[in-house]
Amino acid sequence: MSLRIIQAYLRSVSMPGSLPCNQDTHIGLTFSVIDEYSSPNPLSDRTRPTGLISSLSGSEYSGNDGFAENTDKQTELALFLIRELGLERKGPFLDVGFGTNVHIANAFAGAGITSYVVDRIDHSRNLQSPGNPLKTKAKGVSVLVGDATEVDKLCRHKFGTILFNGSWIAGGNNWTVNLIGESKYHGQLQEARGISRTQLPVSIITNKAEFIDKEKDSILSSCGRALAANGILGIVSSRYSHHGAGFTYSQLPEEKLYFIDLFERFTRLGAKRIYLFGLSQNGFDEFLSLSRKASQDYIDAQPPLSGKAIVFAPQMLREEEIQKVRDQLRSVSNLPPEDICSRYASSEEERDYQVRRNKSNLEAAASIKELNNIARIDAMFAEF
């Protein structure tokens, strides 16, 4: 990346936030791209199609990446990350917001890496219970309870790897960082009930978009403090999570926007290297071609319907919808600045904050070739 591009990026990262801006670290930032040609890559598999099918209700069928409620796939993912990123040399592992999915941490522990999981809810009793729906136990994994903004206070030692496996943002309703941030936002307002807006404490943030923005910064800052030297912090798409709240085909541009936002936060935190996992532009074209065929085959295999039921028959997404998504993923500058926070904003102030931040991130990243060359981002890790 040229010095000119880096300087342009540094001028653009002026949005509010709590992370320090380390210009020297930005100057030394490097990329490692792991795409579909980095075989075997269980994340960026161009031969695994997604659904291009909609129903009468307007809902779109999620692509079945095969990782939801699949212990073997979760283990495969963990071992791939260990091998690809050399995580066995980094030190202890922590899975943040694991829910009840201990399979990732179990695989790390099985590879000889001291492993921890943490969630806001105490799952330790459930994990050891014979009635646990996952029918599994934490095998040599320490189960911690705590908030993601206080990761650095969980243990006295540092972590070599900190992972958010589908727990950062999801394509469906799930208790990710985004939704928990929204819950905290309403909680602080509830505590301030009866206080006039002009007399609210400085700690009370009335703009939800701003609150969630600062919450994400606080979480990553805490993770940064908890990392050992040369430690790695990463987020894997919820398309590969155990809970299954993945992004549909139509949501892929918005998912990439979230990763662009994460890139901005990682670089502000002082990342030295970015590991980018995803499908290249050519790989995505192959993936899309296979998805068209698989979706049509699925429709053709459905039993014939009659009467009123016929309107519920699955249908292929309209060609203009499919092409719109493809065009948006061709370059960072094509991505729309709208996301779920701006679409469902409760005020113009809230919407403007989110759109302004998204536009700033997109403008800053538009000239970074690595982010343009990858059409679909599957995971992003940062080394510090």
Secondary structure, DSSP 8 states (H G I E B T S, - for coil): --HHHHHHHHHH--SS-SS---HHHHHT-EEEEE-TTSSS-SSS-TTS----EE-TTS-B-----S-TT-HHHHHHHHHHHHHHHTGGGT--EEEET-TT--HHHHHHHHTT--EEEEESS--HHHHH-TT-TT----SSEEEEE--GGGGGGS-SS-EEEEEEES-S--SSS---HHHHHHHHHHHHHHHTTTS-GGG--TT----HHHHHHHHHHHHHHHHHHHEEEEEEEEEE-GGGSSS-----GGGHHHHHHHHHHHHHHHHHHT-SEEEEEEEEHHHHHHHHHHHHHHHHHHHHTS----GGGGGGS-EE--HHHHHHHHHHTT-GGGS-S--HHHHT-SSHHHHHHHHHHHHHHHHHHTT-HHHHHEEEEEEEEEE-
